[in-house]
Amino acid sequence: MNKEKIIYDQSTIINIESVISGHYKIFWWAGIGTGVGYNYNIKTNKWIDKNFNGFVFYTKIKIFLGDIYRNWSSLKSNGKSSK
């Protein structure tokens, strides 16, 4: 087993990411979404050689837990669905 100590630099890294995103409801309880933006590092650690600035893109699957809870609550109290 390697008993070598690893020393980490404790300096701060500051990152800003501006993104525009949206989603589309496929069902009353679920949807899909996407976003695009730019990531910029204001302050980096001097030991990090890689540049993390650049464009970002993502996709997501959303589950609308609030809608599910409200529907479940109305079913429980009224005995019928709100949707």
N, C-alpha and C positions, 0 to 999 in steps of 0.2 A: 504494500500500500504506500502511496506517495504522501509523505508528511510535509511537503513543501507548503509554506505559507503563501497565500495569494493576497496581495495588497491592492485594493481598489481605490481609485481616485474618487474623492467625495465631492468634487466640484459639481456645480449645478448645470443642467442642460435646460435651455428654454426653447420651446417649440411652439410655433403658431401654425394653425391649419385653418384655412378658409375654404368652406365647402358649400355648394348648393345641392340640395337633395329633394327628392319627392317620393311619393308612393301612390300606388293604385290599389283600391280595395277590390279584390276578386270575389270574395265572399264577405258577409257581414262580420266575420270573425278573423279573416286572414287577408293578406295582401303582399305585394311585391314592391320593391323600391330600388332606386339607384341614386348615386351621387357622384359629383366630380368637383375637384378643387385643386388647391396647391398647398404643399407643406413647406414651411420655411423655418430653419433653425437660426434663432437670434444669437444664442450663446451655446457653444459646444465644449465638450471636454477636450483638452489638448491631446489626450491619448487616443482619441477616435480619429482614424484616418479617412473613414468613409463619409461622403457627403450625402446627407439625407434630404436635401432640398429637391423638390420636384413635384410633378403632377400626381394626383391620387385619383383613383376611380374605384367604386365599390358597388356591389349589389347586395340586397338584403331580402329576407323573408320576414314579414311582420305578422305577429299574432296579437290581435287586439284584445288584451286581457280585460280591459275596462268594459268593453262591449259584452264579452262573455260573462263577466260578473253581473252586469246589469240585467242581462237576459236570464241568467240563472236565478237572480234575486226575484225578478218579477214572476218567473215560473213557480218559485217556492212560495211566494206570498199570494199570488192570484190563481195559480193552477193553470195558467196559459202563457204562451209565448208572447213577447213584445215585438217580435219580428215577423 
